[in-house]
Amino acid sequence: MKLDVAFSPHELTPGDVTDRTVLVVDVLRATSTICAALHHGARAVVPVADTEEATRLEAALGTGDVVLTGERNSVRIPGFQLGNSPREMTPDVVQGKTLVMTTTNGTLALLATAGARDVLVAAAVNLTAAGEYARQALEQHGNLLILCAGRDHGFGLDDAYIAGCLAVRALGGRRRRKGLNDAALVSVDLVIRYRNRTERLLALSRAGRELTAHGFRDDVAAASVVDAHPVLPFLHEKRITLNPNGGRP
C-alpha cells in the first residue's frame, strides 16, 4: 500500500502520477468552485493554464454556452464573466454551461496530472464522496496520490488539512503509518489536531486570511461546509465532468 501527499505540483518528479489515482485539492477555492458548478448543473469545466489560453478556447468553441471563469491573486480576471467563488456557481448562471477556468494555483495542479489512471477533484464540499472513492481506489489498486495546489509553489495549510481528511478516509479510519510518505503523515496529524474544525483551520491558513482581506470571507465559510456539493468530478481528456462510472474506481 502506497499513499502519498504532495504539497504542491512543483514537488512532483517524472512518473509520480503515472498510472495512479490522483485526488487534486485546492480547497480555497478552485476545487470547491468546480464542485459547486457541477452540482448546480454545469456541463463541464475545462481547466487551462492562463488567460490567453482561456480566451483562445472560448473563441474556438464559438458557442454562447461557454463561460470564462477565473482569478489572479484572488480577484476575478478582467473580462471574465465569473471569478473563482463557489458562491457564484448558482444554477441560473452555470446550468448547461461549459466553464473555461484558469486560477492562480488550482488549475495548474489539475494540469500536472497527465498520465494518471484517473483524476478526481476533491474539497471539503465533496469530502465524503471523494474519501469513499479514495478508499475504494486504494483498496483496489494499492496506490493513491493526493495532490495539493499549495501556495507559491509550496505548502498550504488549508490544502494539507483537506489532504489529511482524505487520507484518513482512504485508510478507512485505521491508524496505520506504513505506506504513507512524510507529507501524508503530516497531513493526517493536522486532522488529529484540528479534527472537524474545518472552517477554523481554513480561516487560519494564509489562503483564508488573504481571501478575507480581499473581501471573500464568505467564500472561506462556503468552502468549509463538508458535503455541501456531494459530487464526484473527474478530469478526463482535458474536461472535468461528473463521474461516468457511478463512483467506482
LORO-896281 format. One record per atom (N, C-alpha, C): residue in one letter; x, y negated, z negated. Coordinates in steps of 0.02 Angstrom, whole numbers, padded with zeros to 5 digits, always signed. Atoms other than C-alpha are relative to their C-alpha. Example, Ala and Ser with C-alpha at 12.3 -4.5 7.8 and 13.67 -1.06 7.14 Angstrom:
<sites>
A+00045+00059+00000;A+00615+00225-00390;A+00045-00060+00000;S-00042+00059+00003;S+00684+00053-00357;S-00039-00055-00037;
</sites>
This chain:
<sites>
M+00042+00060+00000;M+00000+00000+00000;M+00044-00062+00000;K-00039+00062-00006;K+00066-00171+00050;K-00048-00058+00005;L+00042+00059+00001;L-00021-00333+00004;L+00045-00061-00009;D-00043+00059+00001;D+00071-00494+00046;D-00042-00063+00001;V+00025+00068-00007;V+00029-00676+00021;V+00057-00042+00029;A-00046+00050-00026;A+00116-00811+00123;A-00029-00068-00017;F+00025+00065+00022;F+00101-00987+00052;F-00005-00051+00057;S+00002+00045-00058;S+00123-01067+00224;S+00017+00041+00062;P-00020-00036-00062;P+00131-01008+00406;P+00074-00010+00016;H-00071+00011-00013;H+00307-01080+00407;H+00044+00051-00036;E-00037-00054+00033;E+00359-00937+00292;E+00003+00063+00042;L+00005-00062-00039;L+00315-00807+00423;L+00062+00011+00042;T-00054-00020-00045;T+00451-00714+00515;T-00030+00043+00055;P+00027-00041-00054;P+00429-00622+00681;P-00021+00069-00024;G+00026-00065+00019;G+00322-00469+00655;G-00040+00002-00064;D+00036+00001+00063;D+00245-00523+00490;D-00075+00012+00008;V+00072-00008-00009;V+00069-00524+00563;V-00017+00058+00047;T+00012-00050-00051;T+00089-00387+00693;T-00039+00060-00026;D+00042-00058+00014;D-00049-00256+00684;D-00023+00002-00073;R+00024+00003+00069;R-00106-00316+00511;R-00067-00036-00002;T+00058+00041+00016;T-00270-00377+00442;T+00024-00063-00035;V-00022+00064+00028;V-00243-00562+00404;V-00061-00041-00021;L+00050+00046+00024;L-00353-00673+00298;L+00032-00069-00004;V-00028+00068-00002;V-00322-00859+00330;V-00041-00045-00047;V+00031+00042+00052;V-00358-00982+00188;V+00024-00071+00007;D-00012+00072+00009;D-00369-01171+00196;D-00063-00028-00033;V+00062+00013+00036;V-00499-01199+00062;V-00018-00074+00000;L+00012+00073-00004;L-00480-01390+00068;L+00033-00028+00063;R+00070-00017-00003;R-00550-01394+00195;R-00017+00044+00060;A+00017-00028-00066;A-00537-01307+00364;A-00040+00065-00003;T+00037-00064-00001;T-00591-01130+00321;T-00068-00007-00034;S+00066+00014+00030;S-00731-01195+00209;S-00046-00031+00052;T+00039+00034-00052;T-00790-01305+00353;T-00022+00049+00054;I+00017-00051-00051;I-00784-01161+00478;I-00056+00045-00025;C+00053-00043+00028;C-00888-01050+00363;C-00067-00037+00000;A+00062+00039+00002;A-01016-01189+00340;A-00029-00008+00070;A+00024+00010-00068;A-01027-01221+00528;A-00033+00063+00028;L+00029-00062-00027;L-01056-01039+00574;L-00061+00022-00039;H+00058-00017+00040;H-01175-01012+00430;H-00061-00041+00021;H+00055+00044-00020;H-01279-01158+00495;H-00013+00001+00075;G+00022-00012-00068;G-01288-01094+00673;G+00046-00019+00056;A-00047+00014-00054;A-01134-01150+00768;A+00013+00064+00039;R-00013-00059-00043;R-01100-01034+00915;R+00071+00026-00011;A-00070-00019+00008;A-00911-01035+00891;A+00040-00060-00022;V-00049+00052+00015;V-00763-01134+00826;V+00065+00019+00035;V-00062-00012-00037;V-00609-01149+00936;V+00056-00042-00031;P-00054+00039+00030;P-00451-01198+00839;P+00054-00016+00052;V-00053+00021-00045;V-00321-01298+00935;V+00053-00038-00039;A-00057+00026+00036;A-00153-01371+00890;A-00002-00075-00012;D-00004+00073+00007;D-00178-01556+00920;D-00058-00034+00036;T+00054+00040-00027;T-00292-01695+00976;T-00003+00004+00076;E-00003-00002-00073;E-00233-01690+01157;E-00029+00064+00027;E+00027-00064-00022;E-00272-01505+01174;E-00076+00002-00010;A+00073+00001+00013;A-00444-01533+01097;A-00037-00038+00055;T+00034+00039-00051;T-00491-01668+01222;T+00005+00033+00069;R-00007-00036-00063;R-00423-01566+01368;R-00050+00058+00003;L+00046-00057+00001;L-00526-01416+01315;L-00072-00023+00006;E+00068+00028-00007;E-00682-01523+01295;E-00015-00015+00073;A+00010+00017-00071;A-00659-01585+01474;A-00006+00063+00042;A+00001-00062-00039;A-00626-01409+01539;A-00066+00038-00008;L+00063-00035+00013;L-00781-01336+01457;L-00059-00036+00032;G+00048+00040-00036;G-00884-01477+01528;G-00072+00012-00017;T+00069-00013+00021;T-01041-01450+01426;T-00018-00045-00057;G+00024+00041+00055;G-01145-01554+01310;G-00004+00036-00066;D+00003-00039+00061;D-01138-01413+01184;D+00067+00003-00037;V-00066+00001+00032;V-00955-01449+01138;V+00005-00060-00047;V-00007+00054+00050;V-00919-01550+00981;V+00073-00001-00024;L-00068+00007+00025;L-00746-01615+00938;L-00002-00011-00076;T+00001-00001+00073;T-00709-01586+00754;T+00072+00000-00026;G-00067-00004+00029;G-00556-01625+00650;G+00022-00062-00038;E-00027+00054+00041;E-00447-01736+00543;E+00076-00001+00006;R-00071+00007+00012;R-00273-01802+00518;R+00007-00039-00066;N-00009+00031+00066;N-00219-01843+00340;N-00067-00015-00033;S+00066-00001+00033;S-00397-01808+00279;S-00054-00039+00036;V+00048+00046-00031;V-00481-01936+00393;V-00019+00024+00070;R+00024-00020-00066;R-00588-01900+00547;R+00042-00032+00055;I-00039+00025-00057;I-00491-01918+00710;I-00042-00048+00041;P+00038+00048-00040;P-00546-02072+00808;P-00024+00032+00065;G+00030-00028-00060;G-00664-02023+00949;G-00031+00068-00009;F+00030-00065+00014;F-00712-01857+00870;F-00068-00010-00031;Q+00068+00006+00026;Q-00894-01827+00829;Q-00004+00019-00074;L+00002-00024+00069;L-00859-01736+00665;L+00070+00001-00029;G-00064-00007+00034;G-00722-01733+00535;G+00010+00072-00021;N-00015-00067+00026;N-00667-01585+00429;N-00033+00007-00067;S+00038-00003+00062;S-00803-01583+00299;S-00054+00053+00003;P+00055-00050-00001;P-00914-01434+00255;P-00068-00032-00006;R+00064+00033+00009;R-01050-01559+00210;R-00027-00030+00066;E+00022+00025-00065;E-01055-01622+00390;E-00031+00054+00044;M+00020-00055-00043;M-01094-01449+00460;M-00072+00020-00012;T+00070-00013+00011;T-01282-01462+00447;T-00031+00032+00062;P+00030-00034-00058;P-01398-01359+00559;P-00019-00047+00056;D+00021+00046-00053;D-01463-01511+00653;D+00059-00026+00041;V-00059+00025-00035;V-01284-01558+00701;V+00036+00056+00038;V-00044-00052-00029;V-01199-01390+00738;V-00037+00059+00031;Q+00034-00060-00025;Q-01334-01264+00784;Q+00006+00005+00076;G-00008-00012-00071;G-01296-01188+00954;G+00060-00033+00032;K-00057+00037-00027;K-01138-01292+00973;K+00065+00041-00005;T-00068-00024+00005;T-00958-01243+01007;T+00043-00057-00026;L-00042+00052+00031;L-00841-01341+00892;L+00072+00012+00021;V-00072-00001-00014;V-00666-01378+00956;V+00034-00038-00057;M-00023+00025+00065;M-00565-01406+00797;M+00075-00005-00003;T-00071+00006+00016;T-00395-01473+00751;T+00007-00036-00067;T-00009+00028+00066;T-00337-01510+00573;T+00074-00003-00016;T-00070+00009+00018;T-00177-01555+00483;T+00034+00066-00015;N-00032-00062+00021;N-00145-01381+00412;N-00037+00063+00022;G+00037-00062-00008;G-00285-01255+00435;G+00003+00030+00070;T+00001-00029-00067;T-00292-01236+00623;T+00069+00025+00020;L-00067-00026-00015;L-00103-01215+00632;L+00010+00069-00031;A-00004-00066+00030;A-00117-01070+00511;A-00037+00052+00041;L+00038-00046-00042;L-00251-00990+00618;L+00038+00018+00064;L-00037-00011-00062;L-00144-01010+00773;L+00063+00041-00010;A-00062-00037+00015;A+00002-00924+00686;A-00012+00075-00006;T+00018-00070+00013;T-00089-00756+00681;T+00001+00044+00063;A-00001-00039-00062;A-00059-00697+00860;A+00034+00068-00012;G-00027-00067+00008;G-00031-00509+00863;G-00030+00039-00058;A+00031-00034+00056;A-00134-00469+00708;A-00053+00050+00023;R+00054-00048-00016;R-00255-00321+00705;R-00067-00037+00001;D+00058+00043+00002;D-00394-00439+00651;D+00015-00058-00047;V-00013+00062+00036;V-00402-00614+00580;V-00067-00026-00027;L+00060+00022+00034;L-00534-00666+00453;L+00011-00068-00031;V-00001+00066+00032;V-00571-00844+00397;V-00029+00007-00070;A+00021-00011+00069;A-00583-00848+00207;A+00004-00064-00041;A+00003+00058+00044;A-00625-00975+00072;A-00041+00020-00061;A+00043-00015+00057;A-00719-00987-00092;A-00072+00010+00022;V+00070-00001-00020;V-00882-01012+00002;V-00021+00067+00031;N+00017-00067-00024;N-00873-00835+00075;N+00041+00053-00037;L-00049-00039+00037;L-00767-00757-00062;L-00021+00073-00008;T+00020-00070+00011;T-00870-00601-00100;T+00002+00040+00065;A-00001-00036-00065;A-00893-00553+00084;A+00072+00010+00024;A-00069-00006-00022;A-00711-00589+00126;A+00040+00048-00044;G-00035-00045+00046;G-00648-00499-00029;G-00018+00072+00011;E+00021-00069-00014;E-00751-00344+00011;E+00030+00024+00065;Y-00032-00020-00063;Y-00687-00343+00189;Y+00074+00015-00012;A-00071-00011+00015;A-00509-00359+00122;A+00010+00066-00037;R-00005-00064+00036;R-00538-00213+00003;R-00006+00059+00047;Q+00009-00054-00048;Q-00602-00103+00143;Q+00060+00006+00048;A-00057+00000-00046;A-00460-00154+00259;A+00062+00029-00034;L-00059-00025+00036;L-00327-00119+00126;L-00007+00075-00012;E+00012-00071+00011;E-00406+00049+00086;E+00009+00040+00064;Q-00003-00036-00064;Q-00416+00098+00269;Q+00069-00002+00031;H-00063+00009-00037;H-00252+00029+00335;H+00061-00004-00046;G-00056+00004+00047;G-00146+00007+00178;G+00044-00061+00008;N-00043+00057-00017;N-00084-00162+00238;N-00044-00062+00008;L+00041+00061-00001;L-00151-00339+00211;L+00045-00060-00010;L-00035+00064+00008;L-00085-00516+00231;L-00051-00055-00012;I+00041+00059+00013;I-00167-00668+00153;I+00044-00061+00014;L-00041+00056-00024;L-00101-00822+00243;L-00032-00066-00021;C+00022+00066+00022;C-00119-00991+00159;C+00023-00053+00050;A-00021+00056-00042;A-00117-01151+00262;A+00052-00041-00036;G-00049+00036+00038;G-00023-01237+00121;G-00001-00075+00012;R-00006+00072-00006;R+00033-01418+00111;R+00071-00017+00021;D-00066+00023-00022;D+00177-01498+00206;D+00050+00058+00008;H-00041-00059-00015;H+00244-01328+00262;H+00019+00041-00061;G-00018-00037+00060;G+00245-01260+00085;G-00061+00016-00043;F+00050-00023+00048;F+00148-01210-00070;F-00056-00050-00011;G+00057+00040+00020;G-00027-01275-00103;G-00038+00038-00055;L+00032-00033+00057;L-00107-01236-00272;L-00069+00026+00017;D+00069-00019-00016;D-00283-01231-00201;D-00003+00064+00041;D+00001-00060-00042;D-00247-01103-00066;D+00028+00061-00037;A-00030-00056+00037;A-00137-00997-00180;A-00051+00031-00049;Y+00051-00026+00046;Y-00279-00982-00307;Y-00052+00042+00038;I+00049-00039-00038;I-00404-00926-00174;I+00033+00064+00027;A-00036-00061-00020;A-00272-00804-00108;A+00001+00050-00056;G+00002-00045+00057;G-00263-00733-00283;G-00068+00030-00011;C+00068-00026+00006;C-00452-00717-00292;C-00013+00055+00051;L+00009-00051-00053;L-00450-00621-00128;L+00041+00062-00016;A-00042-00057+00017;A-00306-00511-00185;A-00031+00042-00056;V+00033-00036+00054;V-00397-00465-00346;V-00058+00042+00027;R+00055-00037-00030;R-00549-00414-00244;R+00024+00055+00046;A-00028-00051-00044;A-00444-00321-00117;A+00025+00060-00040;L-00025-00054+00043;L-00370-00219-00260;L-00057+00034-00038;G+00057-00030+00033;G-00545-00178-00322;G+00000-00010-00075;G-00001+00015+00071;G-00512-00258-00490;G+00054+00037-00038;R-00053-00037+00034;R-00367-00140-00528;R+00059-00045-00014;R-00058+00041+00018;R-00219-00218-00618;R+00064+00035+00022;R-00059-00033-00026;R-00086-00147-00505;R+00048-00053+00028;R-00051+00046-00024;R+00076-00233-00458;R+00041+00028+00058;K-00039-00031-00052;K+00161-00108-00345;K-00030-00015+00069;G+00023+00014-00068;G+00150-00158-00162;G-00016-00073+00012;L+00013+00071-00008;L+00121-00344-00195;L+00067-00038+00004;N-00060+00041-00002;N+00252-00470-00141;N-00002-00053-00055;D-00004+00048+00055;D+00308-00609-00259;D-00056-00052+00004;A+00052+00051-00008;A+00185-00735-00186;A-00068+00028-00020;A+00063-00031+00021;A+00041-00613-00212;A-00003+00006-00076;L-00001-00004+00073;L+00094-00586-00393;L-00014-00067-00032;V+00013+00068+00026;V+00098-00774-00424;V-00073-00019+00009;S+00069+00018-00015;S-00072-00795-00342;S-00048+00036-00047;V+00042-00037+00047;V-00150-00659-00449;V+00006-00030-00070;D-00009+00030+00066;D-00076-00739-00605;D-00037-00066-00006;L+00041+00061+00001;L-00161-00903-00558;L-00073+00016-00017;V+00069-00020+00014;V-00327-00812-00562;V-00008+00021-00073;I+00002-00020+00070;I-00287-00736-00731;I-00002-00061-00045;R-00001+00060+00041;R-00251-00910-00797;R-00064-00041+00006;Y+00057+00045-00010;Y-00395-01008-00719;Y-00067+00036+00006;R+00060-00042-00005;R-00520-00864-00698;R-00048-00029+00052;N+00050+00022-00050;N-00679-00929-00615;N-00010-00076-00001;R+00005+00073+00001;R-00646-01116-00643;R+00023-00029+00066;T-00021+00017-00068;T-00636-01142-00456;T+00002-00076+00011;E+00001+00072-00013;E-00688-01324-00449;E+00054-00037-00039;R-00052+00033+00040;R-00570-01373-00589;R+00068+00009+00033;L-00065-00014-00032;L-00423-01289-00502;L+00007-00039+00064;L-00005+00036-00064;L-00463-01364-00332;L+00008-00075-00012;A-00006+00072+00014;A-00484-01538-00407;A+00069-00018-00027;L-00067+00012+00026;L-00316-01522-00496;L+00054+00003+00053;S-00051-00009-00051;S-00224-01474-00338;S+00016-00065+00036;R-00018+00060-00037;R-00132-01601-00233;R-00051-00015+00054;A+00050+00010-00052;A-00255-01574-00091;A-00064-00030-00029;G+00061+00026+00031;G-00401-01604-00208;G+00007-00072-00022;R-00012+00069+00022;R-00325-01762-00280;R+00003-00048+00060;E-00004+00043-00059;E-00287-01831-00107;E-00069-00010+00032;L+00068+00007-00027;L-00463-01795-00045;L-00042-00047-00043;T+00036+00045+00045;T-00535-01881-00198;T+00021-00072+00011;A-00025+00067-00012;A-00425-02032-00165;A-00027-00029+00065;H+00027+00021-00064;H-00493-02039+00014;H-00077-00004+00000;G+00073+00004+00004;G-00673-02034-00047;G-00036+00065+00014;F+00030-00064-00018;F-00704-01848-00017;F-00007+00046-00061;R+00008-00041+00060;R-00731-01789-00196;R-00057+00050+00007;D+00056-00046-00009;D-00897-01712-00144;D+00019+00060+00043;D-00024-00057-00039;D-00805-01604-00017;D+00035+00051-00044;V-00033-00046+00047;V-00698-01531-00156;V-00052+00040-00038;A+00054-00035+00035;A-00857-01489-00251;A-00034+00051+00046;A+00034-00045-00047;A-00939-01413-00096;A+00043+00061+00016;A-00045-00055-00016;A-00785-01307-00057;A+00011+00047-00059;S-00010-00039+00061;S-00785-01243-00237;S-00058+00048-00014;V+00060-00040+00015;V-00957-01161-00229;V+00008+00070+00029;V-00012-00069-00021;V-00924-00975-00223;V-00062+00029+00034;D+00052-00034-00039;D-01027-00884-00090;D-00054-00047+00026;A+00048+00047-00029;A-01114-01042-00029;A-00016+00017+00072;H+00009-00018-00071;H-01090-00980+00151;H+00028+00071+00010;P-00025-00069+00002;P-01076-00789+00142;P+00005+00033+00069;V-00009-00025-00068;V-01020-00758+00321;V+00069+00030+00008;L-00065-00028-00017;L-00877-00662+00400;L+00023-00028+00068;P-00024+00028-00063;P-00796-00774+00532;P+00067+00031+00021;F-00061-00031-00025;F-00665-00689+00640;F+00027-00039+00060;L-00034+00029-00057;L-00538-00763+00760;L+00017+00056+00048;H-00012-00051-00052;H-00536-00661+00920;H+00000-00035+00068;E-00008+00030-00066;E-00475-00715+01091;E-00011-00076-00003;K-00004+00072+00008;K-00449-00893+01029;K-00065-00034-00021;R+00064+00027+00023;R-00628-00914+00965;R-00018+00032-00066;I+00023-00025+00064;I-00697-00897+00790;I-00076+00008+00004;T+00072-00015-00001;T-00868-00813+00785;T-00015+00046-00059;L+00018-00046+00053;L-00965-00708+00661;L+00018+00071+00020;N-00027-00067-00012;N-00902-00531+00644;N-00049+00045+00038;P+00044-00043-00039;P-00974-00418+00780;P-00003+00071-00025;N-00003-00069+00022;N-00932-00259+00683;N-00040+00013-00063;G+00042-00010+00058;G-01057-00284+00543;G+00037+00002-00065;G-00038+00003+00063;G-00923-00317+00412;G+00044+00060-00013;R-00042-00059+00008;R-00823-00157+00442;R+00068-00012+00030;P-00068+00008-00028;P-00632-00161+00465;P+00011+00045+00060;
</sites>
